[in-house]
Amino acid sequence: MTKRTANFARVLTPSTSASGEAGGDKGPLHGAEIDAVIELAYLMANADGNASFDEVDSFRQLVKHLKPDAKVSDLLDSLGEKLDKAESIEERVRAAAKDLVRPTARALAYKAAYTIAVFDLETNEEERDLDDLLVEVLGLSERVDELEAEVNEALTAE
């Protein structure tokens, strides 16, 4: 049996759809956007307080894609401390989302978090609630179906 991997190079390809995209906005993630995407993905992996092996593994794959030289264990510790100090996951979501100004960055952040949520082939109430919060905070209600379809296609493509 081969190990499943989340191909984030494919998942995080900016949408071919022009809906909601400003001219010149389709560039790759950079700087604070990368950190925000990683934090939102971490929050999704920990939405129910207990990240599954597949969620942690897909999170590691995301980090290695966005920050190849990052020490994932240090990053996990740092993000865990931020979450522990926060009043709620919602507080951290709203704080991270502030660094996602570009429509493409918001869409890619959603796609990363959604990938983490579905990668273990299970979703729970906390993940669904966090997904709803992400859609709201990132302003993606009109595009969510399209973005989810892109993720599902990327995860099943050979």
C-alpha positions in Angstrom: 0.0 0.0 0.0 1.4 3.4 -0.9 1.3 6.3 1.4 -1.1 9.1 0.4 0.4 12.5 0.1 -1.2 15.9 -0.2 0.3 17.4 -3.3 0.3 21.1 -2.2 2.1 22.1 -5.3 -1.1 21.1 -7.2 -3.5 22.2 -4.4 -2.0 25.7 -4.1 -2.0 26.5 -7.8 -3.9 29.8 -8.1 -7.4 29.4 -9.5 -7.8 29.7 -13.2 -11.1 31.5 -12.6 -10.9 35.2 -12.7 -13.8 35.6 -10.3 -12.8 37.9 -7.5 -9.3 38.3 -8.7 -7.7 41.7 -9.2 -5.3 42.1 -12.1 -1.8 41.0 -11.2 -3.0 39.2 -8.0 -2.3 35.6 -9.1 1.3 35.5 -7.9 2.6 33.0 -5.3 2.3 33.4 -1.6 5.0 35.4 0.1 6.1 36.6 3.5 3.4 37.1 6.1 0.9 35.3 3.8 2.8 32.1 4.1 2.8 32.3 7.8 -0.9 33.0 7.9 -1.7 30.1 5.6 0.4 27.8 7.8 -1.3 29.0 10.9 -4.8 28.6 9.5 -3.9 25.0 8.4 -2.6 24.3 11.9 -5.8 25.6 13.4 -7.8 23.3 11.1 -5.7 20.3 12.0 -6.4 21.1 15.7 -10.0 22.2 15.3 -11.3 19.5 17.6 -8.3 19.6 20.0 -6.8 16.4 18.6 -5.0 16.3 15.3 -5.1 12.9 13.6 -1.9 11.4 12.1 -3.1 12.2 8.6 -3.8 15.8 9.6 -0.4 16.3 11.1 1.2 14.5 8.1 -0.6 16.7 5.6 0.3 19.8 7.7 4.0 18.8 7.6 3.7 18.4 3.8 2.2 21.9 3.6 5.0 23.4 5.7 7.7 21.7 3.6 6.1 23.0 0.4 5.8 26.6 1.6 8.9 26.8 3.8 11.3 24.0 2.8 13.9 24.8 5.4 11.5 25.1 8.3 11.8 22.9 11.4 8.3 21.6 11.6 8.5 20.5 15.2 9.5 24.1 16.2 6.7 25.5 14.1 4.2 23.2 15.8 5.4 24.2 19.2 5.2 27.9 18.3 1.7 27.7 16.8 0.6 25.6 19.8 1.8 28.3 22.2 -0.1 31.0 20.2 -3.3 29.0 20.3 -2.9 28.2 24.0 -2.5 32.0 24.8 -5.5 32.9 22.6 -9.0 33.2 24.0 -10.3 31.1 21.1 -9.5 29.6 17.7 -11.7 32.4 16.3 -9.3 35.0 17.7 -6.3 33.3 16.0 -8.2 32.9 12.7 -9.1 36.6 12.6 -5.5 37.6 13.6 -3.9 35.4 10.9 -6.5 36.5 8.2 -5.3 40.1 8.6 -2.2 39.1 6.7 -4.2 37.8 3.8 -5.1 40.9 1.9 -4.9 39.7 -1.7 -7.9 37.6 -3.0 -5.5 34.9 -4.3 -3.9 34.6 -0.9 -7.2 34.3 0.9 -8.3 31.6 -1.6 -5.1 29.7 -1.3 -5.3 29.9 2.5 -8.8 28.3 2.3 -7.6 25.6 0.0 -4.8 24.7 2.3 -7.0 24.5 5.4 -9.7 22.6 3.5 -7.1 20.1 2.3 -6.0 19.5 5.9 -9.7 19.0 6.9 -10.5 16.4 4.2 -7.2 14.7 4.0 -7.9 12.2 6.8 -11.2 11.4 5.0 -13.2 12.4 8.1 -14.7 15.7 9.2 -16.2 16.6 12.5 -18.4 19.3 13.8 -15.5 21.5 15.0 -13.9 21.3 11.5 -17.2 22.2 9.9 -17.6 25.2 12.2 -14.0 26.3 11.5 -14.6 25.9 7.8 -17.7 28.2 8.1 -15.6 30.7 10.0 -12.8 30.7 7.4 -15.3 31.2 4.6 -16.8 34.2 6.5 -13.5 35.8 7.6 -11.8 35.3 4.2 -14.8 36.5 2.3 -15.2 33.5 0.1 -18.8 32.6 0.3 -19.4 33.0 -3.4 -16.3 30.9 -4.3 -16.2 28.2 -1.7 -17.7 25.5 -3.9 -15.3 26.3 -6.7 -12.3 26.2 -4.3 -13.4 22.9 -2.7 -13.8 21.4 -6.2 -10.3 22.5 -7.1 -8.9 20.9 -4.0 -10.8 17.6 -4.6 -9.6 17.6 -8.2 -6.0 18.2 -7.1 -6.1 15.5 -4.5 -7.4 12.9 -6.9 -5.3 13.8 -10.0 -2.6 11.4 -10.9 
